Structure formats: C-alpha cells, structure tokens
Amino acid sequence: MRIGILSRWNATCGVSLHAELIGRELQSRGHSICVFAPLKQSASKWWHHRIVKEDESYVLRVYTELSPAGEKGYLNPEDIISENLDILIVESYEKLPYEDVEKLVLTLRKREIPSIAVIHEGRHSDLGYTTLDIFEIVFVFDDRFINEVVKNKVSKAKVKILPYPCIPVSEGSRKFAEDGTVVFFSFGRQPPEEYEDYIYALRDLKREFPQLLYRIVRASDPLPVSDDWIVQEKKILDTKEIYSFLHKADIHLLPKGKTNRVVVSSTLFQTLGSMCITVAPQSRFFESLPKGDFSPLLLYKNVTDLKEKIKALIENPDLREKIKRQARLFVEENSVEQVTNKLLRFLPSKT
C-alpha cells in the first residue's frame, strides 16, 4: 500500500513519536509511506514540539498548525490528494487545521480512498470536526478516550482501541549501582516545578545514601538548583541518546504534572524498553496501566511516599526485578510490532 500519514514528525512530542513508530514499522513491512507534516516555521512555535533531526525524503511539510495565539491553521487538500494514496492515517491532535482536514477526508472518500484517525485530543471540546464519522475507523488508546473524548462524535462501531506502542526492549549492561553510586536520570522539557518532588526526596535520602547522583538533561534552561550531586545539561535528545543515558542510570524519574485531560505518557512508552526502572507521580498519564503487582513502573502519591519507594528500590533487589519483569511483559504485549499487526487487521478490506 501507499499510506499517507498526516502528523507531526521528527519532533519531541507524543503525536510525532506515535506516527514515527507506526510509520517506520509499516515501511519495514514493504509499505510505502508519505508523511504530511507541519511547516517548520509553524511547528517551531510550540514549546513542547521541537524538530530533532532532518526529514527523510518521504516527508512533505505542507500545513500550518493553529498558533499559540489562536491563529487559524491551513492545509491545501491538493498537496495530499496529488500523492495517489491508498489510505490516509490522520494523527489527530488539537492544533490541526480541522476544517481543512475535514475537507480533505471528504474529498478522499469521494474517490474511495479511506481515512482513519488516531485520537490524541484529551477533551471532547478539543475535537474540531463536524463529526468523526468522516473517518472509516477512529482509533483510541484506551476506554477513557471513548467515554470522555470521542463520546457522541462518532458511531460506536467505528471506534477501535489501539494501544500506544512501545519501543522494543533494549536493555543496557549496567548492574544496579555497580560503581557504588545510585544514578537517577530525568530528561525533557517539563516545567521546573514538576521536578520538585524528586529534588526534595533525594535531598533527604542523600543523608542515608551519600553516593547518589541525579543527572538531568533538559531541552530548555536548567533548573534553578546548585546541589553538587545534581548534574545538568541543556540538550534536545533523540531516542538513541535517551537510551544511552538510561543505560547508564539506575532509576528513571519521570516528571509529570496533574491534568484533567485524558492523556497517556508517550515518554513512558518510549523509555520502558530500556529496562531502567521508572518512577512517576500518580496522575491521569498512568491511570490506564496495569495496577499493583502488575504495574510496569513505580507510582507515588506524595514526597513522603516517594522517599519510601525510592528507598525500597535501593534496598530491595527483588522489588527491582519484579518491576523490570512487569515492564518487559508490558513492552512485549504492546510492542510496535504487535500494535501495527492490530492496526492492519482493522484497516478496510479493500486496502
């Protein structure tokens, strides 16, 4: 098939990561893909969306997103129709030029070219389509998106659950604290306050575990801290670089704030395969994951709970191994290969 993908691409956001994982897996199976991404000057306006590498030859940057100031985006349907697609995948998110996307999908439908949507929007009010029934299939990541986001915007028969895919397991060779130092690692572009729990907890734990190091790589300005056991670097990392850091760490501290939106943590799906144990706050980002003994990561309620759980990780190798087993199982069950298999089974039979 010749498959079109309308999406962010080669960028530091969950929409882009999802499109890249699925798109490159489809390519590896012999399908031809053509990616329709936002223009660079449009994409660069968003703080959480930075392009991290050069585009491949099959990437066309053809549309503008809704701007941070609320200016309307734009897409010329002919830029996509002219590519002679067999099917179009729309990675749907709240900054798309919805009106133009809807015109595109309806035009393709008249030509018997089906379109499917992957819903990244976190609120029903974010969906700018007249109806989602313009799509042949509407994919969501879990039941919350059905109940809280798409709701009455689409016929129930068209909605299918397609889990967010994981990068395959790629474990490093480091043994836990093998050099006598427990190494913690965080990366990304999260607001500074989302690191506070980790810093407060580690400051207290430092008294009991003096050989402790917290390495932070931020895409924006460093955190306003000067502790000598906190090492900071300003850099935007690609996935290969992220895994290099994770393989040199013992515990991955994932900063995520509270939100009322329906969300998944693309960072978690991106990093679980490293087999570096992840610690994160209890929030909507993780509420759809397996719970208790089956959880692929360690979740905490507050700073006191965080300190207790980090201490348990340091002192209890059985706990570490249990979490790693569950992480491996989760990654294998939700691998990009498995998710792509499911996607292809759902596609309209004529394709």
C-alpha positions as CSV (number, residue, x, y, z in Angstrom):
1,M,0.0,0.0,0.0
2,R,0.9,3.6,-0.3
3,I,0.0,5.0,3.0
4,G,-0.2,8.7,3.9
5,I,0.4,9.9,7.4
6,L,-0.8,13.4,8.4
7,S,1.1,14.2,11.6
8,R,3.9,16.0,13.4
9,W,7.2,14.2,12.5
10,N,10.8,14.0,13.8
11,A,9.7,16.1,16.8
12,T,9.7,15.9,20.6
13,C,6.1,15.1,21.2
14,G,3.8,12.1,21.6
15,V,2.0,12.7,18.3
16,S,5.3,12.6,16.4
17,L,6.6,9.6,18.3
18,H,3.4,7.6,17.6
19,A,3.4,8.4,13.9
20,E,7.1,7.6,13.6
21,L,6.9,4.2,15.4
22,I,3.9,3.1,13.3
23,G,5.1,4.6,10.1
24,R,8.6,3.1,10.2
25,E,7.1,-0.3,11.2
26,L,4.8,-0.1,8.1
27,Q,7.8,0.7,6.0
28,S,9.7,-2.3,7.3
29,R,6.9,-4.5,6.0
30,G,7.2,-3.2,2.5
31,H,4.5,-0.4,2.5
32,S,5.3,3.0,1.0
33,I,4.6,5.9,3.3
34,C,4.3,9.6,2.6
35,V,4.3,11.9,5.6
36,F,2.5,15.2,5.6
37,A,3.9,17.3,8.5
38,P,3.5,20.9,9.7
39,L,5.8,23.5,8.1
40,K,8.9,24.1,10.2
41,Q,8.1,27.7,11.0
42,S,4.7,26.6,12.3
43,A,6.0,23.7,14.2
44,S,8.7,25.7,16.0
45,K,6.2,27.9,17.7
46,W,5.3,25.3,20.3
47,W,7.5,24.9,23.4
48,H,6.9,21.1,23.6
49,H,7.4,20.4,19.9
50,R,10.9,20.8,18.6
51,I,12.3,19.1,15.4
52,V,15.2,16.9,16.4
53,K,16.6,15.7,13.0
54,E,16.5,16.2,9.3
55,D,13.4,14.9,7.4
56,E,13.5,11.9,5.3
57,S,12.8,12.1,1.5
58,Y,9.2,10.9,2.0
59,V,8.3,13.8,4.4
60,L,6.4,16.7,2.9
61,R,5.8,19.7,5.2
62,V,2.5,21.1,3.9
63,Y,0.3,22.5,6.6
64,T,0.3,25.1,9.4
65,E,-1.0,24.4,12.9
66,L,-3.2,26.6,15.0
67,S,-0.8,29.1,16.5
68,P,-0.3,29.6,20.3
69,A,-2.1,33.0,19.8
70,G,-5.1,31.2,18.3
71,E,-4.5,32.0,14.6
72,K,-6.2,29.5,12.3
73,G,-4.0,26.8,10.6
74,Y,-4.1,25.9,6.9
75,L,-3.9,22.9,4.7
76,N,-4.3,22.7,1.0
77,P,-6.0,19.3,0.3
78,E,-4.4,19.1,-3.2
79,D,-1.0,18.8,-1.6
80,I,-2.1,15.4,-0.3
81,I,-4.6,14.2,-2.9
82,S,-1.9,14.5,-5.6
83,E,0.2,11.8,-3.9
84,N,-2.1,9.0,-5.1
85,L,-2.6,7.3,-1.7
86,D,-4.3,4.1,-0.9
87,I,-5.2,5.2,2.6
88,L,-4.6,8.2,4.9
89,I,-3.8,8.0,8.6
90,V,-4.6,11.2,10.5
91,E,-2.8,11.6,13.8
92,S,-5.5,13.8,15.2
93,Y,-4.5,16.5,17.8
94,E,-5.9,19.8,18.9
95,K,-3.6,22.1,16.8
96,L,-4.7,20.6,13.4
97,P,-6.5,22.9,10.8
98,Y,-9.6,20.8,11.4
99,E,-11.8,22.4,8.8
100,D,-9.3,21.8,6.0
101,V,-8.6,18.2,7.3
102,E,-12.3,17.5,7.1
103,K,-12.5,18.8,3.5
104,L,-9.5,16.6,2.6
105,V,-11.0,13.5,4.2
106,L,-14.4,14.0,2.5
107,T,-12.7,14.5,-0.9
108,L,-10.7,11.3,-0.5
109,R,-13.8,9.5,0.5
110,K,-15.5,10.5,-2.8
111,R,-12.5,9.0,-4.6
112,E,-13.0,5.8,-2.5
113,I,-9.7,6.4,-0.6
114,P,-10.4,5.7,3.1
115,S,-9.1,7.8,6.0
116,I,-8.6,6.7,9.6
117,A,-7.9,8.8,12.7
118,V,-5.8,8.2,15.8
119,I,-7.1,10.4,18.6
120,H,-4.6,12.3,20.7
121,E,-7.0,15.0,21.8
122,G,-7.6,14.9,25.6
123,R,-11.0,16.6,25.8
124,H,-14.3,16.4,23.8
125,S,-14.2,20.1,23.3
126,D,-10.9,19.9,21.5
127,L,-12.3,17.9,18.6
128,G,-12.8,20.4,15.9
129,Y,-14.5,18.1,13.4
130,T,-18.2,18.3,12.5
131,T,-18.3,14.6,13.1
132,L,-15.7,11.8,13.4
133,D,-17.9,9.6,11.1
134,I,-16.0,11.1,8.1
135,F,-13.3,8.5,9.1
136,E,-13.6,4.8,8.3
137,I,-12.0,3.9,11.7
138,V,-11.3,6.0,14.8
139,F,-8.5,4.6,16.9
140,V,-8.2,5.5,20.6
141,F,-5.6,4.4,23.1
142,D,-8.0,3.1,25.9
143,D,-11.6,3.3,27.1
144,R,-11.2,6.7,28.7
145,F,-11.0,8.3,25.2
146,I,-14.3,6.6,24.3
147,N,-16.1,7.7,27.4
148,E,-14.6,11.2,27.8
149,V,-13.3,12.4,24.4
150,V,-15.0,11.0,21.3
151,K,-18.3,10.3,23.0
152,N,-21.2,11.2,20.6
153,K,-18.9,12.5,17.9
154,V,-18.7,9.1,16.1
155,S,-20.7,5.9,15.6
156,K,-19.6,3.4,18.2
157,A,-18.9,0.7,15.6
158,K,-16.2,2.8,14.1
159,V,-14.2,3.2,17.4
160,K,-11.4,0.7,18.0
161,I,-8.9,0.5,20.8
162,L,-5.3,0.5,19.6
163,P,-2.7,0.8,22.5
164,Y,0.1,3.3,22.2
165,P,3.1,1.3,21.0
166,C,6.3,0.6,22.9
167,I,9.8,0.7,21.6
168,P,11.2,-2.9,21.8
169,V,13.3,-4.0,24.8
170,S,16.9,-2.8,24.5
171,E,18.5,-3.4,27.9
172,G,21.8,-2.0,28.9
173,S,24.6,-3.9,30.6
174,R,24.8,-1.8,33.8
175,K,24.1,-3.6,37.1
176,F,22.3,-1.6,39.8
177,A,24.7,0.9,41.4
178,E,27.6,-1.1,40.1
179,D,30.1,1.7,40.7
180,G,28.8,2.4,44.2
181,T,26.6,5.3,43.1
182,V,22.9,5.2,42.6
183,V,22.3,7.2,39.4
184,F,18.9,8.9,38.8
185,F,18.0,10.3,35.4
186,S,15.4,12.7,34.0
187,F,15.1,14.4,30.6
188,G,12.8,16.5,28.6
189,R,11.1,19.9,28.6
190,Q,8.8,19.7,31.6
191,P,8.1,22.8,33.7
192,P,10.6,23.2,36.6
193,E,8.0,22.6,39.3
194,E,7.5,19.0,38.0
195,Y,11.0,18.1,39.2
196,E,10.5,19.5,42.8
197,D,9.2,16.2,44.3
198,Y,12.3,14.4,43.1
199,I,14.8,17.0,44.3
200,Y,13.1,17.3,47.7
201,A,13.0,13.5,48.2
202,L,16.6,13.0,47.0
203,R,17.9,15.7,49.3
204,D,16.5,13.9,52.3
205,L,17.7,10.5,51.0
206,K,21.2,11.9,50.4
207,R,21.8,11.7,54.2
208,E,21.2,8.0,54.2
209,F,22.7,7.2,50.7
210,P,25.5,9.7,50.2
211,Q,26.6,8.0,46.9
212,L,23.7,9.5,45.0
213,L,23.7,11.3,41.6
214,Y,20.8,13.0,39.8
215,R,21.5,13.6,36.1
216,I,19.1,15.9,34.4
217,V,19.1,16.7,30.6
218,R,16.7,19.5,29.7
219,A,15.7,20.9,26.4
220,S,15.2,24.3,28.0
221,D,17.0,26.2,30.7
222,P,18.5,24.3,33.6
223,L,16.6,24.0,36.9
224,P,17.5,26.7,39.5
225,V,19.4,24.4,41.8
226,S,23.1,24.2,42.7
227,D,23.4,20.9,44.7
228,D,26.7,19.3,43.8
229,W,25.1,15.9,43.3
230,I,22.8,17.3,40.6
231,V,24.4,17.4,37.2
232,Q,22.5,19.3,34.5
233,E,22.9,19.6,30.7
234,K,20.9,21.5,28.2
235,K,20.2,19.4,25.1
236,I,17.4,18.0,23.0
237,L,17.8,14.2,22.9
238,D,16.7,11.8,20.2
239,T,15.6,8.3,21.2
240,K,19.1,6.8,20.7
241,E,20.6,9.4,23.0
242,I,17.8,8.9,25.6
243,Y,18.6,5.2,25.7
244,S,22.3,5.8,26.1
245,F,21.5,7.9,29.2
246,L,19.0,5.4,30.6
247,H,21.5,2.5,30.2
248,K,23.9,4.5,32.4
249,A,21.3,5.1,35.1
250,D,19.6,3.0,37.8
251,I,16.3,4.8,38.2
252,H,14.4,6.9,35.7
253,L,12.5,9.8,37.4
254,L,9.7,10.8,35.1
255,P,8.3,14.3,35.8
256,K,4.6,14.7,35.0
257,G,2.1,17.2,36.4
258,K,-1.5,16.9,37.2
259,T,-4.1,17.3,34.5
260,N,-7.8,16.8,34.0
261,R,-7.4,15.8,30.4
262,V,-7.4,12.2,29.1
263,V,-3.7,11.5,28.4
264,V,-1.1,8.8,28.1
265,S,2.6,9.3,28.7
266,S,4.4,8.9,25.4
267,T,7.7,9.3,27.3
268,L,6.9,6.1,29.3
269,F,6.2,4.1,26.2
270,Q,9.3,5.5,24.6
271,T,11.6,4.5,27.6
272,L,10.2,1.4,29.2
273,G,12.1,-0.8,26.8
274,S,15.4,0.4,28.3
275,M,14.7,-1.7,31.4
276,C,15.7,1.2,33.6
277,I,13.1,1.3,36.4
278,T,10.7,4.2,36.1
279,V,9.3,6.2,39.0
280,A,6.4,8.7,38.3
281,P,3.6,10.5,40.2
282,Q,0.1,9.1,40.3
283,S,-1.8,11.0,37.6
284,R,-4.0,10.6,34.6
285,F,-0.9,9.9,32.5
286,F,-0.7,6.4,34.0
287,E,-4.2,5.6,35.2
288,S,-4.9,3.1,32.3
289,L,-1.8,1.0,33.1
290,P,-1.8,-2.3,35.0
291,K,-2.0,-1.8,38.7
292,G,-0.3,-3.2,41.9
293,D,2.0,-6.1,41.4
294,F,1.4,-5.9,37.6
295,S,2.5,-2.3,37.2
296,P,5.4,-1.8,34.8
297,L,6.6,1.2,36.9
298,L,6.5,2.6,40.4
299,L,4.0,5.3,41.2
300,Y,4.0,7.6,44.2
301,K,1.4,9.8,45.9
302,N,3.5,12.5,47.6
303,V,7.0,13.3,48.6
304,T,6.9,11.1,51.7
305,D,5.6,8.2,49.7
306,L,8.3,8.9,47.0
307,K,11.1,8.8,49.5
308,E,9.9,5.5,50.9
309,K,9.5,3.9,47.5
310,I,12.9,5.1,46.3
311,K,14.5,3.7,49.5
312,A,12.7,0.4,48.9
313,L,14.1,0.3,45.3
314,I,17.6,0.9,46.5
315,E,17.4,-1.7,49.3
316,N,15.3,-4.4,47.7
317,P,16.6,-6.2,44.6
318,D,13.5,-8.4,44.5
319,L,11.3,-5.4,44.1
320,R,13.5,-4.1,41.3
321,E,13.4,-7.4,39.5
322,K,9.6,-7.6,39.8
323,I,9.1,-4.2,38.3
324,K,11.5,-5.0,35.5
325,R,9.6,-8.2,34.7
326,Q,6.4,-6.4,34.5
327,A,7.9,-3.7,32.3
328,R,9.3,-6.3,30.0
329,L,6.0,-8.1,29.8
330,F,4.1,-4.8,29.1
331,V,6.6,-3.8,26.4
332,E,6.3,-7.1,24.7
333,E,2.5,-7.1,24.8
334,N,2.3,-3.6,23.5
335,S,5.3,-3.6,21.1
336,V,5.1,-1.5,17.9
337,E,5.1,-4.8,16.0
338,Q,2.0,-6.1,17.9
339,V,0.2,-2.8,17.7
340,T,0.9,-2.5,13.9
341,N,-0.5,-6.0,13.4
342,K,-3.7,-4.9,15.1
343,L,-3.9,-1.8,13.1
344,L,-3.5,-3.7,9.8
345,R,-6.2,-6.1,10.8
346,F,-8.6,-3.2,11.3
347,L,-8.0,-1.5,8.0
348,P,-10.7,-1.5,5.4
349,S,-10.5,-4.8,3.5
350,K,-10.2,-3.2,0.1
351,T,-6.8,-1.8,1.1
